[in-house]
């Protein structure tokens, strides 16, 4: 097989890049190790920045989003038994975020590619990347029991943290930076109305909590838990009781509980791999960077990578210029590190760490108090939360 861009990974980053390239008249083939049902079965966050929403609309995947997404103009911080609203819309110059699940984004992009009759090869085994340090890159794999090879101009590695793309890069060419956090998030999904129309981030002596939603009738809640905790240790009743104990009185009284339809524990980490380009191989999304979910930046950073890479490849083919390709890594990493900083700061502010101690708790309380009382501090949070510019 021959194509212009071989895309490894059919998650939202890979499918979004494929859709962008298709709009520019650039051929691509997407290769995915898992089945479509497995990809759609991944439970992920769903808070989209305006730039991500604009990109989805640009590639033609915004129809259902525009009907079902929940626009949010603010967010609430809860501490000391009370809630304080940050006016995202007013403090960021009119920007907002949208609640729309990552699963739904992936579903929309799958349908878009399917309707266009463009190839996505699912359940591809033994994927390996070759020749990306020269001018004849290729992707080899086994599909439907047969060995296959895609010859291409470029490879886009959009296959996540554990994927083959980053692992194919010689260790001597790669620098990695990582912080593993000493706790996890126990999350529950339930068909219950959200406790609040906007997200609530909770700093509490018992640990962090987050109240969010997938729709007006489906809620997603999290509580900070030990890193070695197990889902089996938590009945639904135990989870609801723990969540209620961390909420302010008004939210605790308003909380509607019900059976969980999904329950899991997610570890938290910050991770960046540099650079993000190796010859004709480009890393995008989780293949290059991971953020703790506190700042809701994971999918949005992936979309930003796609926007930069898609435009760089379009420039290469249409204008015979490699300026965008040559600047891809530097441009993306500038935004990545800013998002890493915000996610690390917000995680540090809202969570209880083993080393926090009495002094640390006082510092968190003082910073939270300053944050909600200072317009400048609130504006800085809002600017980062709604998403920094792509440049």
C-alpha positions as CSV (number, residue, x, y, z in Angstrom):
1,X,0.0,0.0,0.0
2,X,1.1,3.6,-0.6
3,X,-0.2,6.8,1.0
4,X,1.2,10.2,1.8
5,X,0.8,10.1,5.6
6,X,0.5,6.8,7.6
7,X,-1.2,7.5,10.9
8,X,-0.6,5.1,13.8
9,X,-3.5,5.1,16.2
10,X,-7.2,5.6,15.7
11,X,-8.0,7.5,18.8
12,X,-9.2,11.1,18.6
13,X,-5.7,12.5,17.7
14,X,-5.2,10.1,14.8
15,X,-8.7,10.4,13.5
16,X,-8.7,14.2,13.8
17,X,-5.4,14.4,11.9
18,X,-6.8,12.2,9.2
19,X,-9.9,14.3,8.9
20,X,-7.8,17.5,8.7
21,X,-5.5,16.1,6.0
22,X,-8.5,14.8,4.0
23,X,-9.8,18.4,4.0
24,X,-6.5,19.5,2.5
25,X,-6.6,16.8,-0.2
26,X,-3.8,14.8,1.5
27,X,-4.1,11.0,1.5
28,X,-3.7,9.0,4.7
29,X,-4.2,5.5,6.1
30,X,-4.9,5.0,9.8
31,X,-3.6,1.8,11.5
32,X,-5.0,0.8,14.9
33,X,-4.0,-2.1,17.1
34,X,-7.4,-2.4,18.8
35,X,-11.0,-2.9,17.6
36,X,-13.4,-0.1,17.1
37,X,-15.5,-1.2,20.1
38,X,-12.4,-1.3,22.3
39,X,-11.4,2.3,21.2
40,X,-14.9,3.5,21.9
41,X,-15.0,1.7,25.2
42,X,-12.2,3.8,26.7
43,X,-13.7,6.1,29.3
44,X,-12.0,9.4,29.1
45,X,-12.6,13.0,30.0
46,X,-14.7,15.4,27.9
47,X,-13.9,19.0,28.5
48,X,-13.1,20.8,25.3
49,X,-11.3,24.1,24.8
50,X,-12.7,26.5,22.2
51,X,-9.8,25.8,19.9
52,X,-10.6,22.1,19.9
53,X,-14.2,22.7,19.2
54,X,-13.3,25.1,16.3
55,X,-11.0,22.4,14.9
56,X,-13.7,19.7,15.1
57,X,-16.1,22.0,13.3
58,X,-13.4,22.8,10.7
59,X,-13.0,19.2,9.7
60,X,-16.7,18.5,9.6
61,X,-17.1,16.7,12.9
62,X,-19.1,19.4,14.8
63,X,-22.7,18.6,13.8
64,X,-23.6,16.5,16.8
65,X,-21.3,18.4,19.1
66,X,-23.1,21.7,18.3
67,X,-26.4,20.1,19.4
68,X,-25.3,18.1,22.4
69,X,-22.3,19.8,23.9
70,X,-22.8,21.8,27.1
71,X,-21.1,25.2,27.0
72,X,-19.6,26.3,30.4
73,X,-18.8,29.9,31.2
74,X,-17.5,29.3,34.7
75,X,-16.1,26.8,37.2
76,X,-16.4,26.5,40.9
77,X,-13.7,26.0,43.5
78,X,-14.8,24.6,46.9
79,X,-12.8,24.9,50.0
80,X,-13.4,25.8,53.6
81,X,-17.0,24.5,53.3
82,X,-18.0,27.1,50.6
83,X,-17.9,27.4,46.8
84,X,-16.4,30.3,44.8
85,X,-17.2,30.8,41.1
86,X,-14.5,31.7,38.6
87,X,-16.0,33.5,35.6
88,X,-14.2,31.9,32.8
89,X,-16.1,33.7,30.1
90,X,-15.7,37.2,31.6
91,X,-12.1,36.8,32.7
92,X,-10.8,35.3,29.4
93,X,-12.2,37.8,26.9
94,X,-15.3,35.8,26.0
95,X,-14.0,32.2,25.8
96,X,-15.6,29.2,27.2
97,X,-15.2,25.4,27.5
98,X,-17.6,22.7,26.4
99,X,-18.5,19.4,28.0
100,X,-18.6,16.7,25.4
101,X,-17.2,13.2,26.0
102,X,-14.0,12.1,24.4
103,X,-15.9,8.9,23.4
104,X,-18.4,11.0,21.5
105,X,-15.6,13.0,19.8
106,X,-14.0,9.7,18.7
107,X,-17.4,8.3,17.5
108,X,-18.0,11.4,15.4
109,X,-14.6,11.2,13.8
110,X,-15.0,7.5,13.1
111,X,-18.3,8.2,11.4
112,X,-16.8,11.1,9.4
113,X,-14.1,8.8,8.1
114,X,-16.4,6.0,7.4
115,X,-18.8,8.2,5.4
116,X,-15.9,9.5,3.3
117,X,-14.9,5.9,2.5
118,X,-11.4,6.4,3.8
119,X,-9.3,3.5,5.2
120,X,-8.9,2.7,8.8
121,X,-7.3,-0.7,9.5
122,X,-8.3,-1.9,13.0
123,X,-6.9,-4.9,14.9
124,X,-3.5,-4.5,13.2
125,X,-0.9,-6.7,15.0
126,X,2.9,-6.5,15.3
127,X,3.0,-2.8,14.1
128,X,6.5,-1.6,13.5
129,X,7.9,1.6,12.0
130,X,10.8,1.8,9.6
131,X,12.9,4.2,7.6
132,X,11.7,7.4,9.2
133,X,15.2,8.6,9.6
134,X,15.6,8.6,5.8
135,X,13.3,9.4,2.9
136,X,11.4,6.1,2.5
137,X,9.4,5.5,5.8
138,X,7.1,2.6,6.1
139,X,4.7,1.0,8.6
140,X,4.6,-2.8,8.7
141,X,2.0,-4.9,10.5
142,X,-0.2,-8.0,10.3
143,X,-3.8,-7.5,9.4
144,X,-6.4,-10.2,9.0
145,X,-3.6,-12.8,9.2
146,X,-1.6,-11.3,6.4
147,X,1.7,-9.3,6.6
148,X,1.2,-5.8,5.1
149,X,3.3,-2.7,4.6
150,X,2.4,1.0,4.0
151,X,5.0,3.0,2.2
152,X,4.5,6.7,2.9
153,X,6.1,10.2,2.9
154,X,5.5,10.7,6.7
155,X,4.4,8.8,9.8
156,X,2.3,10.4,12.5
157,X,2.6,8.6,15.8
158,X,-0.8,9.1,17.5
159,X,-0.9,5.8,19.4
160,X,-0.7,7.0,23.0
161,X,1.7,6.7,25.9
162,X,2.2,2.9,25.5
163,X,2.2,2.8,21.7
164,X,4.9,1.7,19.4
165,X,5.7,5.1,17.9
166,X,7.7,6.7,20.7
167,X,9.2,3.3,21.5
168,X,10.6,3.2,17.9
169,X,12.7,6.2,18.5
170,X,16.3,5.5,19.6
171,X,16.7,6.3,23.3
172,X,19.8,8.4,22.5
173,X,17.6,10.7,20.5
174,X,14.9,11.2,23.1
175,X,14.7,13.1,26.4
176,X,11.9,12.4,28.8
177,X,10.6,14.3,31.8
178,X,8.2,12.7,34.3
179,X,6.4,13.2,37.6
180,X,4.3,10.4,39.0
181,X,1.9,11.6,41.6
182,X,1.4,9.7,44.9
183,X,-2.3,9.2,44.6
184,X,-5.0,8.3,42.1
185,X,-8.5,9.3,41.1
186,X,-11.4,6.9,41.9
187,X,-14.0,7.8,39.3
188,X,-17.7,6.8,39.0
189,X,-20.1,7.3,36.1
190,X,-23.8,7.3,36.9
191,X,-27.1,8.1,35.2
192,X,-27.9,10.8,37.6
193,X,-28.3,14.6,37.1
194,X,-25.2,16.6,37.9
195,X,-25.0,18.1,41.3
196,X,-24.2,21.5,39.8
197,X,-24.5,23.0,36.2
198,X,-20.8,23.8,36.4
199,X,-17.8,21.7,37.4
200,X,-16.9,21.8,41.1
201,X,-13.2,21.3,42.1
202,X,-12.9,20.5,45.8
203,X,-10.0,21.0,48.2
204,X,-10.8,19.1,51.4
205,X,-8.9,17.7,54.4
206,X,-9.9,14.2,53.3
207,X,-8.6,14.8,49.8
208,X,-9.5,16.2,46.4
209,X,-12.9,15.7,44.7
210,X,-14.4,16.7,41.4
211,X,-18.0,16.9,40.3
212,X,-18.4,16.9,36.5
213,X,-20.8,15.5,34.0
214,X,-21.3,14.0,30.5
215,X,-24.8,15.4,29.9
216,X,-27.7,16.8,31.9
217,X,-28.6,13.3,32.9
218,X,-25.2,11.6,33.2
219,X,-22.7,12.5,35.9
220,X,-19.0,11.8,36.4
221,X,-17.5,12.1,39.9
222,X,-14.0,11.6,41.3
223,X,-12.4,11.4,44.7
224,X,-8.7,11.3,45.4
225,X,-7.6,7.8,46.7
226,X,-4.5,6.0,47.5
227,X,-2.3,4.9,44.6
228,X,-2.5,1.2,45.6
229,X,-6.3,1.3,46.2
230,X,-8.6,-1.1,44.3
231,X,-12.0,-0.6,42.8
232,X,-13.1,-3.7,44.6
233,X,-12.7,-1.9,47.9
234,X,-15.4,0.6,47.0
235,X,-19.1,-0.2,46.9
236,X,-21.3,2.4,45.3
237,X,-22.6,3.4,48.7
238,X,-19.1,3.8,50.1
239,X,-18.2,6.1,47.1
240,X,-21.2,8.3,47.5
241,X,-20.7,8.6,51.2
242,X,-17.0,9.6,50.7
243,X,-17.9,12.1,48.0
244,X,-20.6,13.7,50.1
245,X,-18.2,14.1,53.0
246,X,-15.9,16.2,50.9
247,X,-18.6,18.5,49.4
248,X,-19.9,21.8,50.9
249,X,-23.3,21.4,52.7
250,X,-25.4,22.8,49.8
251,X,-23.8,20.4,47.2
252,X,-24.0,17.5,49.7
253,X,-27.7,18.0,50.1
254,X,-28.3,18.4,46.4
255,X,-26.3,15.3,45.4
256,X,-28.4,12.6,43.6
257,X,-26.9,9.1,43.9
258,X,-27.6,6.0,41.9
259,X,-26.0,2.8,40.6
260,X,-22.6,3.2,38.9
261,X,-22.4,2.2,35.2
262,X,-18.5,2.5,35.3
263,X,-16.0,2.7,38.1
264,X,-12.2,2.9,37.8
265,X,-9.1,4.2,39.4
266,X,-6.7,6.3,37.3
267,X,-3.1,7.1,38.3
268,X,-1.8,10.6,37.7
269,X,1.4,11.6,36.0
270,X,3.1,14.4,34.2
271,X,5.2,13.3,31.2
272,X,6.9,15.0,28.2
273,X,9.1,13.5,25.5
274,X,11.4,15.8,23.5
275,X,11.6,16.4,20.7
276,X,8.3,15.5,19.0
277,X,9.8,15.0,15.5
278,X,12.4,12.5,14.4
279,X,13.1,12.8,10.6
280,X,9.8,11.8,9.0
281,X,8.1,10.6,12.2
282,X,6.0,13.0,14.3
283,X,4.7,12.3,17.7
284,X,1.3,13.8,18.7
285,X,-0.9,13.6,21.7
286,X,-0.3,11.1,24.5
287,X,2.6,9.6,22.5
288,X,4.5,12.7,23.4
289,X,3.0,14.0,26.6
290,X,0.7,13.2,29.5
291,X,-0.9,15.7,31.9
292,X,-2.8,15.0,35.1
293,X,-6.5,15.3,34.4
294,X,-6.9,18.1,36.9
295,X,-6.6,20.8,34.2
296,X,-8.5,18.9,31.5
297,X,-5.6,19.4,29.0
298,X,-5.0,15.9,27.6
299,X,-7.3,15.8,24.6
300,X,-6.9,19.5,24.0
301,X,-3.2,19.3,23.8
302,X,-3.6,16.4,21.3
303,X,-5.9,18.6,19.2
304,X,-3.4,21.4,19.3
305,X,-0.6,19.1,18.1
306,X,-2.9,18.0,15.2
307,X,-3.7,21.5,14.2
308,X,0.0,22.4,14.0
309,X,1.0,19.2,12.3
310,X,-1.9,19.3,9.9
311,X,-1.1,22.8,8.8
312,X,2.6,22.0,8.5
313,X,1.9,19.0,6.2
314,X,-0.5,21.0,4.1
315,X,2.2,23.7,3.7
316,X,4.7,21.0,2.6
317,X,2.4,19.6,-0.1
318,X,0.8,22.8,-1.3
319,X,3.6,25.3,-1.0
320,X,6.7,23.0,-1.1
321,X,7.8,24.5,2.1
322,X,9.1,22.6,5.2
323,X,9.1,25.6,7.5
324,X,6.1,24.2,9.4
325,X,7.5,20.7,9.6
326,X,10.9,22.0,10.8
327,X,9.2,24.1,13.5
328,X,6.6,21.5,14.6
329,X,8.3,20.2,17.7
330,X,9.4,23.6,19.1
331,X,6.0,25.1,18.5
332,X,4.1,22.3,20.1
333,X,6.4,21.9,23.1
334,X,6.0,25.6,23.9
335,X,2.3,25.1,24.5
336,X,2.8,21.6,26.0
337,X,5.1,22.9,28.8
338,X,2.7,25.8,29.6
339,X,-0.2,23.3,29.9
340,X,2.1,21.0,32.0
341,X,2.8,23.9,34.3
342,X,-0.8,24.7,34.7
343,X,-1.9,21.1,35.3
344,X,0.9,20.6,37.8
345,X,0.1,23.8,39.6
346,X,-3.7,23.1,39.8
347,X,-3.0,19.5,40.9
348,X,-0.6,20.7,43.6
349,X,-3.1,23.3,44.8
350,X,-6.2,21.0,45.0
351,X,-4.8,17.7,46.3
352,X,-3.7,16.4,49.6
353,X,-0.1,15.2,49.3
354,X,1.6,12.9,51.9
355,X,4.1,15.7,52.6
356,X,1.5,18.5,52.8
357,X,1.4,18.8,56.6
358,X,-0.1,21.6,58.6
359,X,2.0,24.3,57.0
360,X,1.2,23.0,53.5
361,X,-2.5,23.0,54.2
362,X,-2.2,26.6,55.4
363,X,-0.4,27.5,52.2
364,X,-3.1,25.9,50.0
365,X,-5.8,27.7,51.9
366,X,-4.0,31.0,51.6
367,X,-3.4,30.6,47.8
368,X,-7.1,29.5,47.3
369,X,-8.2,32.5,49.2
370,X,-6.0,34.8,47.1
371,X,-7.1,33.1,43.9
372,X,-10.8,33.8,44.4
373,X,-10.3,37.3,45.8
374,X,-7.8,38.6,43.3
375,X,-9.1,39.5,39.8
376,X,-5.6,39.1,38.4
377,X,-5.2,35.6,39.9
378,X,-8.6,34.5,38.8
379,X,-7.9,35.8,35.3
380,X,-4.7,33.8,35.1
381,X,-6.6,30.6,36.0
382,X,-9.3,31.4,33.5
383,X,-6.8,32.1,30.7
384,X,-5.1,28.8,31.2
385,X,-8.3,26.8,31.9
386,X,-10.0,27.8,28.6
387,X,-6.8,27.2,26.7
388,X,-3.8,29.2,25.6
389,X,-3.3,30.2,22.0
390,X,-1.8,27.7,19.6
391,X,1.2,29.8,18.8
